[in-house]
């Protein structure tokens, strides 16, 4: 049996980066994202975000492609939000996403960064290389 550890830091945003994720149902959304990832036998190491985007650090199995994984997780979680009527309008994620490979030695740093997302955004201590590209780049892809 092969030994594979592929750590990936994902970031994706709500449609037009609108502040759609409300604190009253954010934990339920995160729980659903966790469940979606678990279906692919991915190990979730960190999951957090703010009103308009989420960060997910996961160890993916070698049998799943990044695009397939993130597409299913995003699709399943947007269905979850709509199915539970958490928003008045239709909820959807942007079509694009960011995915960064993470060295096993950097996992603790990335976990800390994701776990402290709200504080980083509140205090302006963001690491630009770990955040989403500008909106116009995401829309052009």
CORSULCOR-V495198 format. One record per residue. N is the residue number from 1. RES is the residue in one letter. PSI is psi as a letter, one per 40 degrees, with the letter a starting at -180 (* if undefined). BURIAL is b if it has 16 or more other ideal C-beta (glycine too) atoms within 10 Angstrom, else e. Layout:
n = <N/N>
res = <RES/RES>
psi = <PSI/PSI>
burial = <BURIAL/BURIAL>
This chain:
n = <1/2/3/4/5/6/7/8/9/10/11/12/13/14/15/16/17/18/19/20/21/22/23/24/25/26/27/28/29/30/31/32/33/34/35/36/37/38/39/40/41/42/43/44/45/46/47/48/49/50/51/52/53/54/55/56/57/58/59/60/61/62/63/64/65/66/67/68/69/70/71/72/73/74/75/76/77/78/79/80/81/82/83/84/85/86/87/88/89/90/91/92/93/94/95/96/97/98/99/100/101/102/103/104/105/106/107/108/109/110/111/112/113/114/115/116/117/118/119/120/121/122/123/124/125/126/127/128/129/130/131/132/133/134/135/136/137/138/139/140/141>
res = <X/X/X/X/X/X/X/X/X/X/X/X/X/X/X/X/X/X/X/X/X/X/X/X/X/X/X/X/X/X/X/X/X/X/X/X/X/X/X/X/X/X/X/X/X/X/X/X/X/X/X/X/X/X/X/X/X/X/X/X/X/X/X/X/X/X/X/X/X/X/X/X/X/X/X/X/X/X/X/X/X/X/X/X/X/X/X/X/X/X/X/X/X/X/X/X/X/X/X/X/X/X/X/X/X/X/X/X/X/X/X/X/X/X/X/X/X/X/X/X/X/X/X/X/X/X/X/X/X/X/X/X/X/X/X/X/X/X/X/X/X>
psi = <h/i/h/h/h/h/h/h/h/i/h/i/i/i/h/f/f/i/g/d/h/i/d/d/e/d/d/d/d/d/d/d/d/d/d/d/d/d/d/e/f/i/h/h/d/i/h/i/a/a/d/e/i/i/h/h/h/i/h/i/i/e/e/h/i/d/d/d/d/d/d/d/d/d/d/d/d/d/d/d/d/d/d/e/f/d/i/d/i/h/h/i/i/i/d/i/i/i/h/h/i/h/i/d/d/e/d/d/d/d/d/d/d/d/d/f/d/d/d/d/d/d/e/f/f/i/h/d/e/e/i/i/i/i/d/d/d/d/d/e/*>
burial = <e/e/e/e/e/e/b/b/b/b/b/b/b/b/e/e/e/e/e/b/b/e/e/e/b/b/e/e/b/b/e/b/b/b/e/b/b/e/e/e/e/b/e/b/b/b/b/b/b/b/e/b/b/b/b/b/b/b/b/b/e/e/e/b/e/e/e/e/b/b/e/e/b/b/e/e/b/b/e/b/b/e/e/e/e/b/e/e/e/e/b/b/b/b/e/b/b/b/b/e/e/b/e/e/e/e/b/e/e/b/b/e/b/b/b/e/b/e/e/b/b/e/e/e/e/e/e/e/e/b/b/b/e/e/e/e/e/b/e/e/e>
